[in-house]
Amino acid sequence: MKIGIRPFRTSDAQEIVRWCSDEEEFYKWSAGILGEYPLTVDRFIESTSGRIDDKKYFPFCAFDDDGIFGFFILRHPEKSLAELRVGFVIVSPEKRGKGYGKKMLQLALKYAFEIYGVEKVGLGVFENNESAIKCYESVGFKKYGKMELYDIKNVKWNCFILNIVAEEYEDKYKKENCL
């Protein structure tokens, strides 16, 4: 499987919104930050492209020979440039469960550590999203012990915080020459 990542383009929004056909799945990857379900193309563009800032917010699409199949953002959670946080991770329904999400995240980590040069990459994942947890742990993320609480449609959802630091990335990928 040969895939790559590239910056998000507003023309990608229609395809990404098509992947959001289930309300619970929508909230699992968006945490309600993109507004209420169903997601619209205009709201997605406004929520992502409107935040693009070459200093702290970077939306990406993953692609293969068939076109885009994934979306994620990297952002600085604070003023420090030493950390990036992955967010809004979604893979097209046709590619789920086939290793595409894992490969996309490996490329995100490669970008974060090798190109951007951060010391740590983190993310949040809801405890009710078992497949995402397995995917994140398979690429090297580890639960950090801190948990955040989100109110999703008047229900409390626990969100694990996962991190991978540069040393762990080096051990897992560079020494194994995986990427």
C-alpha positions as a Python dict, from the first residue, in 0.01 Angstrom:
ca = {
    (1, 'M'): (0, 0, 0),
    (2, 'K'): (158, 326, -113),
    (3, 'I'): (10, 635, 45),
    (4, 'G'): (107, 994, 111),
    (5, 'I'): (-12, 1300, 297),
    (6, 'R'): (-62, 1650, 167),
    (7, 'P'): (-218, 1974, 289),
    (8, 'F'): (-599, 1983, 300),
    (9, 'R'): (-771, 2168, 15),
    (10, 'T'): (-1121, 2310, 43),
    (11, 'S'): (-1218, 2089, -254),
    (12, 'D'): (-1155, 1786, -25),
    (13, 'A'): (-1436, 1884, 212),
    (14, 'Q'): (-1722, 1726, 17),
    (15, 'E'): (-1553, 1384, 23),
    (16, 'I'): (-1466, 1408, 394),
    (17, 'V'): (-1821, 1509, 486),
    (18, 'R'): (-1948, 1204, 290),
    (19, 'W'): (-1761, 982, 540),
    (20, 'C'): (-1975, 1121, 826),
    (21, 'S'): (-2296, 923, 783),
    (22, 'D'): (-2328, 803, 1145),
    (23, 'E'): (-2397, 1042, 1433),
    (24, 'E'): (-2203, 854, 1701),
    (25, 'E'): (-1901, 811, 1472),
    (26, 'F'): (-1914, 1183, 1393),
    (27, 'Y'): (-1889, 1274, 1761),
    (28, 'K'): (-1614, 1017, 1820),
    (29, 'W'): (-1381, 1192, 1577),
    (30, 'S'): (-1499, 1553, 1613),
    (31, 'A'): (-1587, 1570, 1987),
    (32, 'G'): (-1860, 1814, 1885),
    (33, 'I'): (-1599, 2081, 1809),
    (34, 'L'): (-1722, 2097, 1449),
    (35, 'G'): (-2078, 2162, 1565),
    (36, 'E'): (-2387, 1944, 1560),
    (37, 'Y'): (-2452, 1639, 1345),
    (38, 'P'): (-2495, 1625, 1048),
    (39, 'L'): (-2180, 1797, 931),
    (40, 'T'): (-2211, 2020, 625),
    (41, 'V'): (-1943, 2101, 369),
    (42, 'D'): (-1961, 2473, 450),
    (43, 'R'): (-1925, 2414, 824),
    (44, 'F'): (-1635, 2175, 770),
    (45, 'I'): (-1454, 2427, 549),
    (46, 'E'): (-1522, 2706, 795),
    (47, 'S'): (-1407, 2495, 1091),
    (48, 'T'): (-1086, 2376, 929),
    (49, 'S'): (-966, 2616, 663),
    (50, 'G'): (-1068, 2916, 864),
    (51, 'R'): (-820, 2811, 1132),
    (52, 'I'): (-526, 2745, 902),
    (53, 'D'): (-228, 2922, 1045),
    (54, 'D'): (123, 2836, 932),
    (55, 'K'): (240, 2867, 1291),
    (56, 'K'): (-1, 2644, 1482),
    (57, 'Y'): (-273, 2464, 1279),
    (58, 'F'): (-207, 2223, 993),
    (59, 'P'): (-487, 2021, 825),
    (60, 'F'): (-380, 1724, 609),
    (61, 'C'): (-535, 1465, 382),
    (62, 'A'): (-400, 1115, 326),
    (63, 'F'): (-424, 978, -26),
    (64, 'D'): (-351, 676, -240),
    (65, 'D'): (-399, 604, -610),
    (66, 'D'): (-777, 620, -565),
    (67, 'G'): (-777, 970, -411),
    (68, 'I'): (-808, 1095, -54),
    (69, 'F'): (-904, 846, 214),
    (70, 'G'): (-815, 1021, 538),
    (71, 'F'): (-803, 1353, 718),
    (72, 'F'): (-631, 1479, 1032),
    (73, 'I'): (-495, 1799, 1175),
    (74, 'L'): (-177, 1879, 1361),
    (75, 'R'): (-188, 2176, 1593),
    (76, 'H'): (14, 2333, 1868),
    (77, 'P'): (-183, 2302, 2191),
    (78, 'E'): (9, 2587, 2353),
    (79, 'K'): (257, 2857, 2260),
    (80, 'S'): (549, 2613, 2262),
    (81, 'L'): (658, 2476, 1924),
    (82, 'A'): (792, 2160, 2095),
    (83, 'E'): (460, 1971, 2081),
    (84, 'L'): (196, 1893, 1822),
    (85, 'R'): (-144, 1744, 1889),
    (86, 'V'): (-323, 1523, 1636),
    (87, 'G'): (-695, 1580, 1595),
    (88, 'F'): (-1002, 1519, 1380),
    (89, 'V'): (-867, 1183, 1261),
    (90, 'I'): (-1104, 1018, 1016),
    (91, 'V'): (-1065, 749, 749),
    (92, 'S'): (-1316, 678, 475),
    (93, 'P'): (-1550, 388, 558),
    (94, 'E'): (-1420, 194, 255),
    (95, 'K'): (-1062, 196, 392),
    (96, 'R'): (-1130, 133, 763),
    (97, 'G'): (-989, -182, 918),
    (98, 'K'): (-734, -230, 638),
    (99, 'G'): (-427, -53, 783),
    (100, 'Y'): (-482, 281, 611),
    (101, 'G'): (-537, 472, 935),
    (102, 'K'): (-220, 324, 1083),
    (103, 'K'): (-13, 419, 780),
    (104, 'M'): (-164, 771, 778),
    (105, 'L'): (-71, 818, 1144),
    (106, 'Q'): (281, 687, 1084),
    (107, 'L'): (323, 955, 817),
    (108, 'A'): (179, 1217, 1053),
    (109, 'L'): (440, 1116, 1313),
    (110, 'K'): (716, 1123, 1053),
    (111, 'Y'): (614, 1476, 957),
    (112, 'A'): (588, 1588, 1321),
    (113, 'F'): (919, 1444, 1441),
    (114, 'E'): (1143, 1440, 1133),
    (115, 'I'): (1027, 1743, 938),
    (116, 'Y'): (874, 1973, 1197),
    (117, 'G'): (1109, 1862, 1474),
    (118, 'V'): (880, 1843, 1778),
    (119, 'E'): (965, 1665, 2101),
    (120, 'K'): (618, 1519, 2164),
    (121, 'V'): (299, 1436, 1976),
    (122, 'G'): (-28, 1388, 2164),
    (123, 'L'): (-392, 1321, 2097),
    (124, 'G'): (-720, 1253, 2269),
    (125, 'V'): (-941, 951, 2208),
    (126, 'F'): (-1273, 861, 2364),
    (127, 'E'): (-1273, 543, 2571),
    (128, 'N'): (-1573, 419, 2368),
    (129, 'N'): (-1367, 426, 2047),
    (130, 'E'): (-1184, 94, 2087),
    (131, 'S'): (-1073, 63, 1723),
    (132, 'A'): (-911, 408, 1732),
    (133, 'I'): (-736, 329, 2062),
    (134, 'K'): (-592, 9, 1911),
    (135, 'C'): (-477, 199, 1602),
    (136, 'Y'): (-310, 478, 1803),
    (137, 'E'): (-135, 233, 2034),
    (138, 'S'): (-14, 28, 1736),
    (139, 'V'): (176, 330, 1601),
    (140, 'G'): (339, 400, 1939),
    (141, 'F'): (107, 628, 2134),
    (142, 'K'): (79, 548, 2506),
    (143, 'K'): (-189, 646, 2755),
    (144, 'Y'): (-69, 936, 2959),
    (145, 'G'): (-284, 881, 3266),
    (146, 'K'): (-466, 1211, 3232),
    (147, 'M'): (-827, 1193, 3119),
    (148, 'E'): (-1048, 1473, 2992),
    (149, 'L'): (-1426, 1479, 3017),
    (150, 'Y'): (-1647, 1594, 2728),
    (151, 'D'): (-2019, 1659, 2722),
    (152, 'I'): (-2148, 1497, 2404),
    (153, 'K'): (-2521, 1552, 2356),
    (154, 'N'): (-2576, 1571, 2734),
    (155, 'V'): (-2376, 1252, 2801),
    (156, 'K'): (-2031, 1256, 2964),
    (157, 'W'): (-1762, 1088, 2752),
    (158, 'N'): (-1419, 1009, 2896),
    (159, 'C'): (-1127, 1097, 2672),
    (160, 'F'): (-786, 935, 2718),
    (161, 'I'): (-479, 1146, 2648),
    (162, 'L'): (-212, 956, 2454),
    (163, 'N'): (141, 1072, 2376),
    (164, 'I'): (453, 962, 2199),
    (165, 'V'): (784, 1139, 2257),
    (166, 'A'): (1073, 1173, 2014),
    (167, 'E'): (1281, 904, 2187),
    (168, 'E'): (1000, 650, 2160),
    (169, 'Y'): (947, 743, 1795),
    (170, 'E'): (1319, 698, 1725),
    (171, 'D'): (1317, 358, 1895),
    (172, 'K'): (1008, 237, 1712),
    (173, 'Y'): (1065, 375, 1362),
    (174, 'K'): (1413, 497, 1289),
    (175, 'K'): (1593, 195, 1433),
    (176, 'E'): (1352, -42, 1260),
    (177, 'N'): (1373, 169, 942),
    (178, 'C'): (995, 135, 910),
    (179, 'L'): (924, 454, 719),
}
